[in-house]
């Protein structure tokens, strides 16, 4: 992490020094499933498309890719890995191209290897995922129609995301529920005890201001292609809803920060759901209100519409 800021700065400077004319194309390419819906245990409710933006120059292509899946193929192994996104970029660069991959709205999407045995994926699995994505990206770019690259537009809006603050007397019970449901994880008992103390200390302040303020939602466009960036682990339903209205859409999660999981409606209806009930204890102390999707999707739609175009 100590090298990340400098490396980002160096990459930006190198990019500015490498500005050249290029053709631009965008296409959605159906992909053999790399991810599955981990809440339902099947392939319902996932985005099966690899979004492929290609900047085509005489010396090769610059790919901007987008696919929705958690990067947890290797599970809890004591290694540093870029997981399947890194494998995809490496496979494209081995073909003589450059690539950047934006992780999509994957809050409820895991690698398909986890459908068999969670966290037991291997480097060979990563190689398969990387080659699959790289092969599909190159094939899609070859057949994609060139589109006008009518400049870059961008817009951002900060929103207030409301929290569902329980009664103070319910805090002890919530800590007990967390421990019952998550006792298999190391140090779950320690976390439950520490969370209870923190929640009681912070209760008055949160109850007086029951929201996360100035949460950034960002949208961009290059010609007809649009990008929506949200700061969290966004459930796939958000992207599917927006893609109906904006077909040439890239959806980037974990963007400009991370306020935690952004679940969809069905998750809020499940009292034992990890993403809507227990995970917020790590991020915002208390969970978001069930009307969260209306706020986020509505604001995202507003921003994308404001960019104009199809």
C-alpha positions in Angstrom: 0.0 0.0 0.0 2.9 2.3 0.6 3.9 2.2 -3.0 0.3 2.7 -4.4 0.1 6.5 -4.4 3.5 6.9 -6.1 2.7 4.2 -8.7 -0.6 5.9 -9.5 1.1 9.2 -10.0 3.8 7.7 -12.2 1.1 5.9 -14.3 -0.8 9.2 -14.8 2.3 11.0 -15.9 3.2 8.2 -18.3 -0.3 8.2 -19.7 -0.2 12.0 -20.4 3.1 11.5 -22.2 1.6 8.8 -24.4 -1.5 10.6 -25.8 -2.1 9.6 -29.4 -5.0 9.4 -31.9 -7.1 6.3 -31.6 -10.3 4.7 -32.9 -12.9 3.9 -30.2 -15.3 1.0 -30.0 -17.6 -0.4 -27.3 -19.4 -3.7 -27.2 -21.0 -6.1 -24.6 -19.8 -9.7 -25.0 -21.6 -12.6 -23.4 -19.1 -14.5 -21.2 -19.0 -18.1 -20.0 -19.9 -17.6 -16.3 -17.0 -16.7 -14.1 -19.3 -15.5 -11.4 -22.5 -16.9 -9.7 -25.0 -15.4 -7.3 -23.8 -16.5 -3.9 -27.1 -15.6 -2.2 -29.2 -17.9 -4.4 -26.5 -20.4 -5.2 -27.1 -20.3 -8.9 -26.7 -18.0 -12.0 -29.9 -16.0 -11.6 -29.5 -12.3 -11.1 -26.0 -11.8 -12.4 -24.8 -9.7 -15.3 -23.4 -12.3 -17.8 -21.7 -9.7 -20.0 -18.2 -8.5 -20.3 -18.2 -4.9 -21.2 -15.4 -4.1 -23.7 -14.2 -0.6 -24.5 -11.3 -0.5 -26.9 -9.0 2.4 -27.8 -7.4 1.1 -31.0 -3.9 2.4 -32.0 -1.4 1.2 -34.5 0.8 -0.2 -31.8 -2.0 -2.2 -30.1 -5.2 -1.8 -28.2 -5.9 -0.1 -24.9 -8.7 -2.1 -23.3 -11.1 -0.8 -20.6 -13.0 -3.9 -19.3 -15.8 -4.4 -16.9 -17.1 -7.6 -15.3 -19.0 -8.2 -12.0 -17.5 -10.8 -9.7 -15.7 -10.8 -6.3 -12.0 -11.2 -6.6 -11.9 -14.1 -4.0 -10.9 -17.1 -6.1 -8.0 -18.0 -3.8 -10.0 -17.5 -0.6 -8.1 -16.8 2.7 -4.6 -17.8 1.5 -1.6 -15.9 2.9 -0.7 -14.5 -0.5 -0.9 -11.1 -2.2 -2.8 -11.6 -5.4 -4.7 -9.5 -8.0 -6.9 -12.6 -8.4 -8.9 -12.9 -11.6 -8.8 -9.2 -12.6 -5.0 -9.4 -12.6 -5.0 -12.6 -14.5 -7.2 -11.0 -17.2 -4.9 -8.0 -17.5 -1.8 -10.2 -17.7 -3.4 -12.3 -20.4 -4.2 -9.3 -22.5 -0.8 -7.7 -22.0 0.8 -11.0 -23.0 -1.0 -10.5 -26.3 0.6 -7.2 -26.8 -2.2 -5.0 -25.5 -2.7 -2.8 -22.5 -5.7 -3.2 -20.2 -7.5 -1.8 -17.2 -10.3 -3.8 -15.6 -13.1 -2.2 -13.5 -14.7 -4.5 -11.0 -18.4 -4.3 -11.6 -21.4 -4.4 -9.2 -20.5 -7.8 -7.6 -21.7 -7.5 -4.0 -23.6 -10.8 -4.3 -21.4 -12.4 -7.0 -18.6 -14.9 -6.2 -16.2 -16.8 -8.6 -17.8 -20.0 -9.8 -15.1 -22.1 -8.2 -16.7 -21.1 -4.9 -19.9 -22.8 -5.9 -18.1 -26.1 -5.4 -15.7 -25.4 -2.5 -15.4 -21.9 -1.1 -11.9 -20.4 -1.4 -10.2 -23.4 -2.9 -9.5 -21.9 -6.2 -6.0 -22.2 -7.6 -3.5 -20.3 -9.8 -4.7 -22.6 -12.6 -8.3 -21.4 -12.1 -7.0 -17.8 -12.3 -5.2 -18.6 -15.6 -8.5 -20.1 -17.0 -10.5 -17.0 -16.0 -7.8 -14.7 -17.4 -7.6 -16.4 -20.7 -11.4 -16.6 -21.0 -11.8 -12.8 -20.4 -8.8 -11.9 -22.6 -10.0 -14.1 -25.5 -13.5 -12.8 -25.4 -12.3 -9.2 -25.2 -10.0 -9.5 -28.2 -12.7 -11.3 -30.2 -15.4 -8.7 -29.3 -13.1 -5.8 -30.2 -12.4 -7.2 -33.6 -16.1 -7.3 -34.5 -17.2 -4.1 -32.7 -18.3 -1.2 -34.8 -16.2 2.0 -34.5 -18.1 4.7 -32.7 -17.5 8.5 -32.5 -15.4 9.4 -29.4 -17.2 12.7 -28.8 -15.2 13.8 -25.8 -15.2 13.0 -22.1 -18.0 14.2 -19.9 -18.2 13.7 -16.1 -20.6 14.6 -13.3 -20.7 13.8 -9.6 -23.3 14.2 -6.9 -23.0 13.7 -3.1 -25.9 12.1 -1.4 -27.0 11.4 2.2 -27.6 7.7 2.8 -30.0 7.0 5.7 -29.3 4.5 8.4 -31.8 2.2 10.2 -30.9 3.0 13.8 -32.4 0.4 16.2 -33.5 1.2 19.7 -30.6 1.5 22.1 -31.9 -1.5 24.1 -31.6 -3.7 21.0 -27.8 -3.4 20.7 -27.0 -6.2 23.0 -29.3 -8.5 21.1 -27.7 -7.5 17.8 -24.3 -8.4 19.1 -25.5 -11.8 20.3 -27.1 -12.4 16.9 -23.9 -11.5 15.1 -22.0 -14.1 17.3 -24.6 -16.8 16.7 -24.5 -16.4 12.9 -20.7 -15.9 12.6 -19.2 -17.9 15.3 -17.3 -20.0 12.8 -15.1 -17.0 11.9 -11.9 -16.3 13.9 -12.3 -13.6 16.6 -16.1 -13.3 16.0 -16.6 -13.2 19.8 -14.0 -10.4 20.1 -15.6 -8.4 17.3 -19.2 -8.8 18.8 -18.0 -7.5 22.2 -16.1 -4.6 20.7 -18.9 -3.6 18.4 -21.4 -3.6 21.3 -19.1 -1.2 23.3 -18.6 1.1 20.3 -22.3 1.1 19.3 -23.3 2.1 22.8 -20.7 4.9 23.0 -21.6 6.2 19.5 -25.4 5.8 19.8 -26.4 9.3 20.7 -24.4 10.8 18.0 -25.6 8.4 15.3 -29.2 8.7 16.5 -29.0 12.5 16.1 -27.5 12.2 12.6 -28.7 8.8 11.3 -27.0 8.9 7.9 -23.7 8.6 6.1 -23.2 12.1 4.6 -21.6 13.3 1.3 -21.5 9.8 -0.3 -20.1 10.3 -3.9 -21.9 9.0 -7.0 -20.0 9.6 -10.2 -20.9 9.2 -13.9 -18.8 9.7 -17.0 -19.4 9.3 -20.7 -17.2 8.8 -23.8 -19.4 9.2 -26.8 -22.3 6.8 -26.3 -20.6 4.7 -23.6 -21.4 5.6 -20.0 -19.8 4.7 -16.7 -21.4 4.8 -13.3 -19.2 4.6 -10.2 -20.5 3.8 -6.7 -18.5 3.6 -3.4 -19.4 0.2 -2.2 -20.0 -3.5 -2.7 -23.0 -3.0 -4.9 -25.4 -5.9 -5.5 -25.8 -7.0 -9.1 -29.4 -5.9 -9.3 -28.4 -2.3 -9.3 -26.4 -2.8 -12.5 -29.1 -4.9 -14.2 -31.7 -2.2 -13.5 -29.5 0.6 -14.9 -28.4 -1.4 -18.0 -32.0 -1.7 -19.1 -32.0 2.0 -19.7 -28.4 2.5 -20.5 -27.2 -0.5 -22.6 -23.7 0.8 -23.2 -22.9 1.0 -19.5 -19.8 0.2 -17.4 -20.6 -0.2 -13.7 -17.7 0.3 -11.3 -17.9 -0.7 -7.6 -15.5 0.2 -4.8 -15.1 3.6 -6.5 -14.1 6.8 -4.6 -14.3 5.0 -1.3 -16.3 2.1 0.2 -19.2 2.6 2.6 -19.9 -1.2 2.7 -22.5 -3.4 1.0 -25.3 -1.8 -1.0 -27.9 -4.6 -1.0 -31.0 -5.0 -3.1 -34.6 -5.3 -1.8 -34.6 -9.1 -1.3 -31.6 -9.0 1.0 -33.4 -6.5 3.3 -36.3 -8.9 3.7 -34.0 -11.6 5.1 -33.3 -11.1 8.9 -30.2 -13.3 8.6 -28.7 -11.7 5.6 -25.0 -11.0 6.0 -24.7 -8.0 3.6 -27.8 -6.1 4.8 -27.6 -6.8 8.5 -24.2 -8.0 9.8 -21.7 -6.4 7.4 -22.8 -2.9 8.2 -21.5 -3.4 11.7 -17.9 -3.2 10.2 -18.6 -0.1 8.2 -21.5 2.2 9.4 -22.2 0.6 12.8 -25.9 0.2 11.9 -27.5 -1.0 8.6 -28.9 1.1 5.8 -32.6 1.6 5.4 -34.5 -0.7 3.0 -35.2 2.3 0.6 -31.5 2.4 -0.2 -31.9 1.0 -3.7 -34.4 3.7 -4.6 -32.0 6.4 -3.6 -28.9 5.0 -5.2 -30.5 3.9 -8.5 -32.6 7.0 -8.8 -29.5 9.3 -8.3 -27.5 7.1 -10.7 -30.2 7.4 -13.3 -30.3 11.1 -12.9 -26.6 11.5 -13.4 -26.4 9.2 -16.4 -29.3 11.0 -18.1 -27.7 14.4 -17.5 -24.7 13.3 -19.6 -27.0 13.3 -22.7 -26.8 10.9 -25.6 -28.5 7.5 -25.9 
